[in-house]
Amino acid sequence: MKMVLPLLLLAVVPALAPVAAQAPDQRRSDQERAYDARRKGAVLSPRLIEGRVLPTMKGYEYLGFDLDFSTSVYTLKFMRDGVVVWVDVDGRSGQIIGRTGR
């Protein structure tokens, strides 16, 4: 029994190493990742995107945004009369590329 525990530890510890290596990146907030992407010129700033889209959404309550880092697409979320509307914006050009809801 005394030999089983050290052998088990030898098998488990290396298996956990990839998880530990990924942990810091997973803890980073979307805001930090968006800031880094904007700083590197990969996407426009969230404030610039909001400045272009919000004026077109009069009468809607703005709830915030998400940035899909794999596609560089911002999704801005709005609500009016209990209905949620999502507006997709190309993060590189700032062009509205889609909208769901009414």
C-alpha positions as CSV (number, residue, x, y, z in Angstrom):
1,M,0.0,0.0,0.0
2,K,2.9,2.4,0.8
3,M,4.2,2.0,-2.8
4,V,0.8,2.6,-4.4
5,L,0.5,6.2,-3.1
6,P,3.8,7.5,-4.5
7,L,3.1,5.8,-7.9
8,L,-0.3,7.3,-8.0
9,L,1.1,10.8,-7.3
10,L,3.7,10.3,-10.1
11,A,0.9,9.5,-12.5
12,V,-1.5,12.3,-11.4
13,V,0.9,15.3,-11.0
14,P,2.1,15.4,-14.6
15,A,-1.4,15.1,-15.8
16,L,-2.4,18.3,-13.9
17,A,0.5,20.4,-15.4
18,P,-1.4,21.5,-18.6
19,V,-4.3,22.6,-16.4
20,A,-2.1,24.7,-14.2
21,A,-0.4,26.2,-17.3
22,Q,-3.7,27.4,-18.7
23,A,-5.2,28.8,-15.5
24,P,-3.8,32.4,-15.6
25,D,-5.2,33.0,-19.1
26,Q,-8.6,31.6,-18.1
27,R,-8.8,34.0,-15.2
28,R,-8.3,37.1,-17.4
29,S,-11.4,39.1,-17.9
30,D,-13.0,39.7,-21.2
31,Q,-12.3,43.4,-20.7
32,E,-8.6,42.8,-20.3
33,R,-8.5,40.6,-23.4
34,A,-10.5,43.2,-25.4
35,Y,-8.0,45.9,-24.3
36,D,-5.1,43.8,-25.4
37,A,-6.6,43.0,-28.7
38,R,-7.4,46.7,-29.3
39,R,-3.9,47.7,-28.2
40,K,-2.4,45.3,-30.7
41,G,-4.7,46.7,-33.5
42,A,-6.6,43.4,-33.9
43,V,-10.0,45.0,-33.1
44,L,-11.5,48.5,-32.6
45,S,-12.1,49.6,-29.0
46,P,-15.4,48.7,-27.4
47,R,-16.1,52.5,-26.8
48,L,-15.7,53.2,-30.6
49,I,-18.0,50.3,-31.4
50,E,-20.6,51.5,-28.9
51,G,-20.3,55.0,-30.2
52,R,-21.3,53.8,-33.7
53,V,-24.1,51.5,-32.7
54,L,-25.8,53.1,-29.7
55,P,-27.1,56.1,-31.7
56,T,-28.9,53.7,-34.1
57,M,-30.7,52.0,-31.2
58,K,-32.9,54.9,-29.9
59,G,-35.5,53.6,-27.4
60,Y,-33.5,50.5,-26.4
61,E,-31.8,49.9,-23.1
62,Y,-28.1,49.0,-23.6
63,L,-27.1,46.0,-21.5
64,G,-23.4,45.6,-22.6
65,F,-21.3,43.7,-25.0
66,D,-19.3,40.5,-25.6
67,L,-16.3,40.0,-27.8
68,D,-15.8,36.7,-29.6
69,F,-12.0,36.6,-29.8
70,S,-11.9,33.8,-32.4
71,T,-14.0,35.9,-34.9
72,S,-13.4,39.5,-33.7
73,V,-17.1,40.0,-33.6
74,Y,-18.7,42.2,-30.9
75,T,-22.2,41.4,-29.8
76,L,-24.0,44.3,-28.2
77,K,-27.1,43.4,-26.2
78,F,-30.2,45.7,-26.0
79,M,-33.7,45.4,-24.5
80,R,-37.0,47.1,-25.2
81,D,-40.4,46.1,-24.0
82,G,-39.0,42.9,-22.5
83,V,-37.5,41.8,-25.8
84,V,-33.8,41.3,-26.1
85,V,-32.0,42.4,-29.3
86,W,-28.4,41.5,-30.2
87,V,-26.4,43.5,-32.7
88,D,-23.3,41.8,-34.2
89,V,-20.5,44.2,-35.2
90,D,-17.3,43.3,-37.0
91,G,-14.6,44.3,-34.5
92,R,-12.0,45.1,-37.2
93,S,-14.2,47.4,-39.4
94,G,-17.0,48.6,-37.0
95,Q,-19.6,47.5,-39.5
96,I,-22.9,46.0,-38.3
97,I,-23.0,42.5,-39.7
98,G,-26.2,41.1,-38.1
99,R,-29.1,41.7,-35.8
100,T,-31.5,39.4,-34.0
101,G,-34.8,40.4,-32.4
102,R,-37.1,43.3,-33.4
